Amino acid sequence: MNTKWLILPSLAVSLSVHAENEVDELKQKVEALQQRIELLEQNEQSQPETSAAPVSGKSSRGNAFNPGLSLIFNGRYADFSRHPEEYTLPGFSEGPHFDRGPQGFSIGETELSFSGNADDLFYGWATLALHDDGDGLELDLEEAYLETLSMPAGTRIRAGRFYSAIGYLNQQHPHAWDFYDAPLIYRGLFGNQLTNDGLQASVVLPTDLYIELGGEAGNGNSYPAANSDKDVGSWTVYGLLGGDIGVSHSWQFGMSYWDAADINNRSGGGHAHDDDDADAGHEIAFNGEQKITGLNAIYKWAPKGNPRNRNFKFQFEYFDSQSDGQLVEEDEQSTLDLKQSGYYAQAIYQFRPQWAAGLRYDEVDSEASGSDPDLIDESGLDAAGYKPKRYGAMIQWAHSEYSRIRLQYNRDKSVAQGEHEIYLQYTLSLGAHPAHQF
């Protein structure tokens, strides 16, 4: 008897059983997927509309309301070993929000933001900030801009008032910082942050690595520029390059350049590093040009790409500023060649799901020369060889991404004898808020 007639029926039975098993497995997977979808829908329906989660990405900004509302409380208790009004940063002018704020309890900064899609092409954002600078409450319009959506070839345009893309930290709102206060170089060059009234355009290139190129044109009326006579008083260009190393590591490098060629009547008033020479009564104007170059590097680690339980971030920025022009005080004037620079490096380690700790080091430098050394010395823009520096440490507990309590200590050597600074900060976020940058 031919054995093939025995093998064929058994093979047919085997194939039929195997096919039935695959069908059963497929049915089980479909049923499991349906159960997960139903569970997600139930969870979504059980959430109140006002607790809409932040939406990541730049091209989609969905909110439960139009406009979406968010309210952020960022209060603090501060203890300084020297009176806040005695604070100086040798070699730098006193820009907006230069002061550290009052001693003791303070509301710090409270932000009210409005955001939403006007239609499928435009998105809008506005932020009002209430500051307590020690001399009373101050209300500022921090940002108010429109942004394009769904533009071709990875392009994006932003118009209005916005935080400049110079550097890395500058684009983040203070509640998103890893430390309560801005780095010394940000305080000295930008008065904490540089804002633009103007136009920003950027493009993300279609490459394996993340490459973003952009530029800004501003009216030149935001510190450190001031009172520009030109329609476009300041320019900014920047570039970002980033990528992943495996699934647990990611990195980003950035470069930026800012130029204001027609700065008029910017108030001086920096101080020498010796307290005996400090005099807050100076009103010295600077007329000329300033150029700022920035470099930044960010490295992040999260096991298997999941930062929920543990993660680490290292952040570094360096700025170099060159100013050329004249100092003017009443009937006196002097040429000015001013070189300012500084950097900070910080590391943040989240060692448990709700706990994180960090360290930071700052250092700045300033050197000025000109035709009238007495006027330059009076302006305080020459640090006379002294390099202000600061050491900082913090530990924080975050119950969720919407609530946080942070304790921070600084050993501030902005002046030679130094001082101690302690901050106890709370941050509470209510309502819709877009995801923060990388």
C-alpha atoms as one frame of an Amber mdcrd trajectory, in Angstrom:
protein
   0.000   0.000   0.000   1.288   3.440  -0.913   2.176   5.235   2.351   1.504
   8.667   0.894  -2.230   8.059   1.221  -1.695   7.596   4.970   0.563  10.700
   5.383  -1.656  13.141   3.513  -4.732  12.784   5.794  -2.588  13.126   8.939
  -0.858  16.200   7.459  -4.228  17.751   6.603  -5.433  17.135  10.162  -2.231
  18.693  11.569  -2.567  21.794   9.380  -6.216  22.133  10.342  -5.406  21.944
  14.068  -2.535  24.442  13.679  -4.784  26.861  11.795  -7.470  26.540  14.454
  -4.869  27.285  17.164  -3.689  30.409  15.326  -7.273  31.576  14.918  -7.912
  31.023  18.628  -4.765  32.993  19.550  -5.783  35.794  17.200  -9.269  35.889
  18.739  -7.743  36.111  22.233  -5.504  39.011  21.197  -8.433  40.860  19.615
 -10.546  40.324  22.739  -7.699  41.591  24.972  -7.264  44.627  22.758 -10.997
  45.359  22.880 -10.923  45.112  26.686  -8.035  47.601  26.858  -9.857  50.033
  24.566 -13.029  49.771  26.673 -10.996  50.353  29.858  -9.322  53.424  28.373
 -12.688  54.800  27.260 -14.121  54.254  30.745 -11.151  56.029  32.363 -11.442
  58.902  29.923 -15.153  59.301  30.590 -14.569  59.262  34.361 -12.106  62.191
  34.200 -13.548  65.715  34.553 -13.070  67.906  31.518 -11.017  70.453  33.472
  -8.236  67.910  34.108  -7.205  67.502  30.500  -3.693  66.085  30.325  -0.925
  67.984  28.585  -0.602  67.232  24.903   2.901  66.589  23.590   4.247  67.789
  20.288   4.148  71.096  18.465   1.563  70.328  15.799  -1.355  69.219  17.991
  -2.639  71.301  20.894  -6.005  69.791  21.830  -7.796  71.079  24.928 -11.096
  70.303  26.630 -11.994  73.985  26.340 -11.205  76.605  23.741  -9.313  78.434
  25.003  -7.745  76.094  27.538  -6.897  77.645  30.901  -4.041  76.904  33.268
  -3.138  78.447  36.596   0.266  77.827  38.133   1.237  78.723  41.687   4.972
  79.025  42.299   5.390  80.383  45.823   8.279  80.195  48.257   9.893  80.899
  51.585  13.388  82.442  51.316  16.111  83.032  53.885  19.206  85.101  52.995
  22.211  85.742  55.221  22.466  89.263  53.705  19.629  91.688  53.039  18.148
  91.141  49.531  18.684  94.803  48.573  22.442  94.414  49.144  22.723  91.805
  46.390  25.052  92.654  43.479  26.578  90.750  40.573  29.931  92.386  39.740
  30.421  93.153  36.057  26.736  93.077  35.089  23.901  95.591  34.871  20.690
  95.190  36.825  18.048  94.066  34.334  14.353  93.321  34.949  13.678  90.864
  37.787  17.369  91.057  38.693  16.490  91.115  42.412  16.070  87.825  44.232
  12.791  88.895  45.802  11.911  89.471  49.444  13.033  87.669  52.556  10.514
  85.294  54.103   7.217  84.201  52.567   6.255  85.308  49.060   3.833  84.256
  46.336   6.847  84.247  44.002   5.305  84.045  40.552   1.735  83.088  39.684
   0.977  82.371  36.012  -2.374  82.449  34.244  -2.270  81.045  30.712  -4.801
  80.878  27.879  -4.233  78.554  24.934  -6.082  76.836  22.138  -6.456  76.156
  18.449  -8.204  78.940  16.567  -8.662  76.546  13.640  -6.673  73.890  11.790
  -3.937  76.397  10.858  -3.337  78.578  13.930  -2.742  78.071  17.631  -2.666
  80.842  20.256  -0.950  81.196  23.640  -0.896  83.999  26.226   0.566  84.112
  29.747   0.038  86.706  32.455   2.475  86.552  35.387   2.074  88.124  38.806
   5.480  88.714  40.453   6.399  89.651  44.000   9.769  91.420  43.713   9.829
  92.739  47.265   8.597  96.232  46.328   5.036  95.117  45.675   3.163  93.019
  43.132   3.861  93.454  39.428   1.726  92.121  36.566   3.518  91.259  33.313
   2.397  89.976  29.942   5.070  87.319  29.561   3.923  85.753  26.294   1.203
  86.383  23.730   1.717  84.757  20.344   0.137  82.850  17.508   1.756  79.751
  16.071   1.125  77.933  12.814  -0.036  74.321  12.641   0.304  71.669   9.937
   2.713  73.638   7.763   4.599  71.665   5.101   8.160  70.372   5.346   8.405
  70.679   9.136   8.220  74.479   9.170   6.673  76.590  11.918   6.094  80.324
  12.406   5.461  82.101  15.698   4.511  85.789  15.927   3.927  88.088  18.904
   5.664  88.103  22.274   7.573  84.950  23.200  10.630  83.696  25.062  13.583
  83.731  22.710  15.086  80.446  21.526  18.543  81.648  22.602  20.016  79.007
  24.870  18.154  76.061  26.378  16.650  77.249  29.659  15.406  80.574  28.287
  12.350  79.049  26.580  11.085  77.355  29.754   8.741  79.007  32.222  10.214
  79.330  35.741   7.933  76.638  37.186   9.581  74.122  34.811  13.131  74.902
  35.986  15.030  72.297  37.985  16.121  74.993  40.466  14.072  77.836  41.889
  16.311  80.635  40.593  17.921  81.307  37.214  21.644  80.658  36.660  23.913
  83.651  37.325  24.687  84.147  33.629  20.947  84.342  32.846  20.457  86.819
  35.681  23.359  88.967  34.479  22.802  88.944  30.705  19.015  88.677  30.396
  17.575  89.793  33.732  16.579  86.098  34.144  14.965  85.629  30.693  15.098
  87.184  27.235  11.731  88.033  25.675  11.148  88.962  22.040   8.376  91.002
  20.448   8.624  89.887  16.866   8.674  86.872  14.568  10.195  83.407  14.907
  10.522  80.855  12.092  11.943  77.334  12.321  12.194  74.113  10.356  12.776
  70.507  11.440  14.760  68.701   8.764  13.675  65.233   7.524  16.780  63.432
   8.816  17.438  60.472  11.122  18.938  62.813  13.707  16.772  65.599  15.091
  17.877  68.820  13.397  16.028  72.095  13.961  17.117  75.428  12.492  15.478
  78.735  13.290  15.699  82.486  13.434  14.016  85.449  15.116  13.525  89.119
  14.337  12.582  91.399  17.250  11.828  95.057  17.846  14.916  95.442  20.037
  13.075  96.893  23.029  13.526  93.955  25.422  16.483  93.818  27.817  19.421
  93.628  27.181  18.474  95.643  24.091  16.498  98.863  24.653  14.841 101.707
  22.768  16.029 100.701  19.325  15.358 103.235  16.560  15.128 100.456  13.960
  12.063  98.479  12.888  14.059  95.302  13.538  16.306  96.001  16.512  17.535
  92.482  17.314  18.245  89.233  15.474  18.569  85.646  16.711  19.612  82.458
  14.924  19.796  79.016  16.494  20.251  75.348  15.717  19.554  72.105  17.567
  20.983  68.641  16.956  19.817  65.608  18.922  19.295  61.893  18.914  19.111
  58.641  20.878  21.740  56.132  21.944  19.880  52.864  22.258  16.571  53.031
  24.115  17.870  54.435  27.423  19.988  57.435  26.387  19.234  60.680  24.534
  21.180  63.852  23.881  20.924  67.308  22.359  23.411  70.042  21.389  22.439
  73.616  20.641  24.022  76.817  19.354  22.517  80.298  19.280  23.519  83.845
  18.388  21.836  87.143  19.300  22.705  90.606  17.937  21.336  94.060  18.783
  23.116  96.789  16.847  21.302  99.902  18.057  21.003  99.814  21.856  20.145
 103.201  23.366  19.893 104.460  26.941  20.228 101.153  28.704  20.707 101.822
  32.408  24.001 100.708  33.898  24.415 100.418  37.623  26.388  97.230  38.166
  28.639  97.189  41.197  32.246  96.444  41.981  32.988  93.251  43.871  33.909
  95.140  47.034  30.795  96.123  48.999  32.412  99.400  50.075  32.438 100.483
  46.431  28.823  99.528  45.781  26.552 102.434  44.975  23.039 101.796  43.733
  22.452 105.408  42.720  24.198 105.299  39.347  22.198 106.065  36.196  24.629
 105.334  33.392  23.390 104.799  29.850  24.967 102.501  27.269  24.721 103.239
  23.553  26.111 100.716  21.110  26.006  97.103  19.929  25.893  93.808  21.790
  26.436  90.281  20.496  25.768  87.103  22.499  26.818  83.581  21.514  25.438
  80.549  23.359  26.259  76.840  23.524  24.288  74.162  25.351  24.388  70.392
  25.827  21.770  68.106  27.365  22.069  64.411  28.206  19.232  62.245  29.559
  19.111  58.687  30.802  16.044  56.615  31.623  16.032  52.795  31.971  14.527
  51.325  28.798  13.270  54.777  27.875  10.830  54.938  30.810  11.591  57.945
  33.083   8.745  57.328  35.523  10.699  55.517  38.257  14.291  56.619  37.652
  16.022  59.083  35.353  19.074  61.319  35.155  19.665  64.619  33.361  22.850
  66.613  32.846  22.551  70.177  31.565  25.264  72.658  30.553  25.151  76.140
  29.021  27.815  78.697  28.168  27.323  82.298  26.977  29.795  84.847  25.655
  28.770  88.504  25.267  30.644  91.285  23.452  29.489  94.924  23.810  30.988
  97.875  21.982  29.833 101.488  22.298  29.722 104.380  24.765  28.865 104.932
  28.410  27.157 108.232  29.195  26.450 109.831  32.582  25.268 113.449  32.462
  28.234 115.377  30.936  30.668 112.467  31.130  31.159 109.782  28.526  33.567
 106.990  27.740  34.093 104.414  25.049  33.329 100.887  26.210  34.696  97.499
  25.207  32.900  94.982  27.423  33.425  91.226  27.487  31.107  89.121  29.649
  30.901  85.347  29.867  29.630  82.615  32.104  28.370  79.075  32.359  26.492
  76.689  34.595  26.406  72.907  34.886  23.763  70.934  36.713  22.825  67.304
  37.269  19.400  66.030  38.351  18.780  62.448  39.496  15.282  61.106  40.135
  16.066  58.129  42.355  12.473  57.195  43.221   9.144  57.810  41.437   8.392
  60.930  43.526  11.858  61.986  44.697  14.691  63.795  42.905  17.872  65.621
  43.907  20.224  67.918  42.021  23.498  69.848  42.085  24.423  73.029  40.201
  27.543  75.160  39.762  27.623  78.710  38.272  30.451  81.036  37.323  30.541
  84.382  35.459  33.213  86.868  34.453  33.351  90.439  33.133  36.121  92.649
  31.789  35.642  96.258  30.644  37.964  98.865  29.173  37.551 102.323  27.614
  38.694 105.925  27.397  37.522 106.917  30.905  38.526 104.268  33.480  36.832
 106.202  36.309  33.425 106.133  34.594  33.835 102.443  33.746  34.739 101.700
  37.369  31.723 103.726  38.502  29.423 101.703  36.239  30.499  98.476  37.940
  30.788  96.680  34.594  34.378  95.655  35.265  34.618  92.872  37.859  38.307
  93.768  38.476  39.432  90.176  38.064  36.892  88.705  40.467  34.745  85.834
  39.142  31.368  85.481  40.890  30.419  81.869  41.479  27.712  79.851  43.209
  27.147  76.307  44.451  23.608  74.954  44.681  21.846  71.787  45.830  18.187
  70.832  45.891  15.886  67.950  46.814  12.251  67.739  45.780   9.151  65.636
  46.274   6.562  65.571  43.476   3.286  63.835  44.228   2.448  64.093  40.512
   3.475  66.153  37.506   1.058  68.813  38.758   2.357  69.303  42.326   5.848
  69.653  43.792   7.659  70.775  46.951  11.359  71.685  46.690  14.075  72.594
  49.203  17.133  74.372  47.781  20.381  75.691  49.259  22.859  78.058  47.570
  26.318  79.040  48.686  26.486  82.282  46.685  29.922  83.832  46.102  28.710
  86.659  43.877  30.726  88.881  46.217  33.952  87.832  47.889  32.609  87.247
  51.419  29.719  85.170  50.071  26.340  84.388  51.584  23.867  81.588  52.256
  20.497  81.277  50.502  17.703  78.849  51.365  14.490  78.400  49.363  11.444
  76.310  50.201   9.274  76.278  47.086   5.883  74.880  46.188   4.541  74.506
  42.641   0.945  73.653  41.838  -0.394  73.390  38.267  -4.114  73.521  37.497
  -5.722  73.013  34.102  -4.407  72.272  30.642  -0.720  72.818  29.947   1.355
  71.734  26.938   4.241  69.333  27.348   7.621  70.854  28.155  10.517  70.761
  25.697  13.192  68.062  25.585
